[in-house]
């Protein structure tokens, strides 16, 4: 999946693979592939966001863990992980000292 155009900061999520260029951040002299770990809730300017993740090499291997300051409007999402269904809990199950009781 490839997304072009403005990306709202709340649309970014863990696992997204991004193409980051100077359109997104002056930190990126050369474009990089970036796998998002999380969107950081740090104070910032309007239209900017802090992301924590891994810079990837051409093979897709993580080469550096980084926090980057970007404008989501300049990002391109090149791949999204599948959405996980909400986890279901067992009804009536309680946990006490490592033993489950029902």
N, C-alpha and C positions, 0 to 999 in steps of 0.2 A: 504494500500500500504506500502510496506517495501522496502527501498532502501539500498543496501549494497555497500561498496566501496567508493572511494573518491567522495565527494560532493563539487562541485565548490561553493564558497561563494555566487556568484550571483544566485545560484539555490535555496538558502534558501529564504523563504518568510513568511510573516505574516500568522499566523494560523497553520503553520507546527507543528506537534507534534513530538518531538525528544526523543530518548533514548540516554542520555548523560552518558558516562562512562569515566574511566581514559584514555581510548584511545583518547578521545577528549580533556580532560583537567585534569590537576593535582588537580584542585579544587574539582573534584568529587571523593571523597574517596569511596562513595557508589553511584551506578547508580541512576539517577533520570529521571523522565518524565518531559519534559519542553515544554511549549506551547510558540511559538515565537510571540512576539508583533511586533518587527521590528529588522532588521539588522542595527546596529549602524555604522555610518560612522566616526569612530574614528581611528586615526593613530595606526598602529599595525605592527607587524612583518609579513613577507611574510608567507602565509600558515595559518594565524590565523585571527580570526574575533571576534568582540564583538557582543553579542546578548542580547536583552532585552526581558524579558518574565516572565512567571509564572512557578514556580515549582509546580507540581501536586502531590496529594497523590494517593493512590491506587484506590480510587473511581473516580479520574479524576477532583477533586476539586482543585482550586488554593489555595495553602497554603503560598506562599511567592512570592513577585515580586523581580526579580533578574536581574542583568546584569552579564553575564558570558563570559569568555574569552576562546574560544575553537578553535580547529583545525577541520574544516569541514570534513576532511578526516576520522576522528574518530567518526563522528555522524551517527546515524541511524534514518532516517525519518520513523516513524511508521504510520503516517496518514497525509494526505494533504487535505486542504479544496478544494472544487470544485472551478474551475476558474470562476470568475464573468465576464460576457460579458461587454464590454465597455459601459459606460453610454451614452445615446443619449440625446442631448439637443434639445429643440424646436426651430425651425427656426423662426427668426423674433421676438421672445419674448424678451422684455426688462423689467428690474425691476426698479421701481422708487417708493420710499417711501412705500414699502410694497405692492404695487399694480402692478400686472403684466399687461402689455399692449401688444397687438399684432398688 
